[in-house]
């Protein structure tokens, strides 16, 4: 045992424990605090026996630190000395491996000074913009129609009343005749639930059949089924 008041380094060397472990036990109230401050602060003379007793109860008996603290509150000096005697054959506490140095801290002061003398690094040029290239057309095909076709815009296929208006305008030849008001009966042919064809005047069977076919065509155009 150490006769004089030991330092933290002496306690660690005699007990085989790491200094950080001893500091943790002081913080948790398992060990008394140092008698003075500073890197060479000393602890009470009986601290080493208490350290060995705590280690024996932790490593040999498997007691948690909370239970060890309760045991030390009521233990006599003889009981603490008996626990400490059991820890003499324990192996030293393994040290944690040091973390590898990061890229930011791995450079030395000399490297830093050399980088300052070299001056700022030249800025990197901005990345070049991607260039789009079109493959040349085969020799048997004229390039002019291809260029015109690629520049032309083809609107999406229309449907509904827009398609009906377009189809009716395509089939119109010349000026439409003027409408004449005649007080005659009306023939109504439903196209959709919201649209119907209304024809005024008497019609024979052939004319009615043609109008019904026209109604079918109008229905297909409105519903987009004429493609």
N, C-alpha and C positions, 0 to 999 in steps of 0.2 A: 504494500500500500504506500501511497505518497504521504509523507509525514507533514510536509508544509502545505500551504494553501496553493492548489494547482491552478494553472491557467487553462483556458479552453483547449489549447493545443495539447497540453499534457494530459488532460482528461480524455481527449480523443485517442491519443497514442496508447494510453494505458488500458482503455476499454475496448479498443478496436471499432469504435463507432465514428461516424462522420461528424464533423463540427456542426453541420446543419441539423443533424438529428438531435444533438445536445441542445442547440438553440431552440428547436421546436419543443423539446421537453420542458425547458425553462418557461416558454410562452404558455404552455398548457398547465403549469403549476406542478409538474412532477419533480422538478429540481429547483433549488433555491437560486435566486439571481446572483450576479457577481457582486463582490464587495466594493468594487470601484468601476470606473468607466475607462474606456480606451481599449486598444488592441491587446494590451497585456494585462487586462483585468484578471483578478484572481477570485477563486470560489472558496467556500468554506472547506475545511480539511476533510470532513466526512462526506463530501460530494461524490468522491469516486466510489465509495461503498454503495451509495444510493444509486449511482449510475449502473453499477454491475447488478444490483438487486433488480432494478427495473428491466434490464436486459434479460436476466434469467427468467423472470416471470413472463416476459413477452415471448422470448424465443423457445424456452424449454416447456413452460406450462401453457403457452398459447393464450394468455390472458389479454384482453383488450386494455388499452391505456386508461379508459374510464374506471375499469375494475382495479387496475394497479393503483390509481390515485386513491381510491377508497381503502385499499389494503395498506398503503403507506401512512394513512391518517391514524391508524390504530396499531401499526407495527412497532414493536420495541426495537432498540438498537441491536439486540441479540438476533432478533428475527431478520432484520435487514442484513446483518452480517452473514447469517446463514444462507440467505438467498444469494448474496454476492459471491459466496464461495463456490456456488454451482456454475457461475459464468466464466470461470477461469479457462475452460477448455473450448469456448466458442470461437469460431473463426471470425476474422475481421469482417465488418460490414462491407459489402462490395460497393465500390464507387460507381456512380452513374456515368455512362460514356459521354464524353464531351460532344456537343452538337457541332457538326461540320460548319466551318466558316462560310458565311454567305458571300455571294459575289460582290456585294457592296463593301464588305469589310475585309476581303481577302487581299486587296492591294496594299502595299507598304507606302510609307511616307515618301520614300525615294521615287517610287513609281508615280506618285501624285505630282511631285515636283518636276519630274521629267515630262509629264503630260502638260504641265503649265508652260514649260519652256518651249515645247513643240508648237504651242499656239492652238487656237480653236480648229477643230477638224473641219474640212471642207464640207459644205452642205451637200447632201445627196440630191441629184437632179430629180425633178418630179417624174413619175412614171409616164411613159408615152401613152397618148390616147390610142385606143385600138383602131385600126384601119380596116374598114370593110371593103372587100374586093369581090367583084362579081365575075364569075367565070365567063369566058368569051363564048358566044354562040357557035354552033357548028358551022363550017364553011358554007353549007348548002342552005342556010337560013339567013335571011336579011336581018341585020341588027336594028334597023330603023323601026319596023313594026314592033319588035320586042321592047324597045325603049318606050314607045308610045303606049303599049299595053301595060307596062309596069307603072307608068305615071298616071294612067287613067284610073278613075275611082268608080267602082261599081257599087251602087247602093244596095243595101240588103233587101231581099224580097219583101214586098209589102203584103198586107193582108187586111181584111175588114173592108170598111168603106173606102179606104185609100186604094186598095186593089180594085174594087168595083169601079171607082172613078177612073182609074187608069185604063182598065180594060174597056170601059165604055167609050173613053176618049180615043183609044186606038181603033175602035171599030167604026167611029163616026167618019162619014165621007160627005163633005159639003155642009151647007147650012141647014140646021134642023127646020122642019116645016113648022109653021105657026099652029098653035093649038086652037082648036075650035070648040066652043062650048056647045054641048048638045045635051038636051034633057033626056037622057036615056038611062037604062038600068046599068048598074055597076057589077062587074065580076071581080071578086077579091080572092086572090090566091096567096095563102100564107107561105112565107119564105123561112123566117125564123120566128121565135116567140115574140120578137119586137119589130119585125119587118114583114110587110106583105105587099104584093102587087095588086093594084086596083085598076081595072080596065073598064071604061065606060062604053057601052054600046053592045048590040047583039053580036055574038060570035057563033060560028058553026063549030062542029066537033073538031075539025082539023086545026082551026085557029086556036081553039082552047088547048089542044094537045101541044101545039107549038109554044104557047105561053107557059104551060106547065113545065115544058123542058127548059124554057128560059129561066123560070123560077128556080129550077134545080141548079142551073149554071150559076145564077146569082148566089144561091145558098152556098155552093162550093167555093165561090170566090170570097164571100164574106167569112167563111170558116177556114179559109186557107187550104182547101183540099183540091185546088185546081192545078197543083204543080205535079 
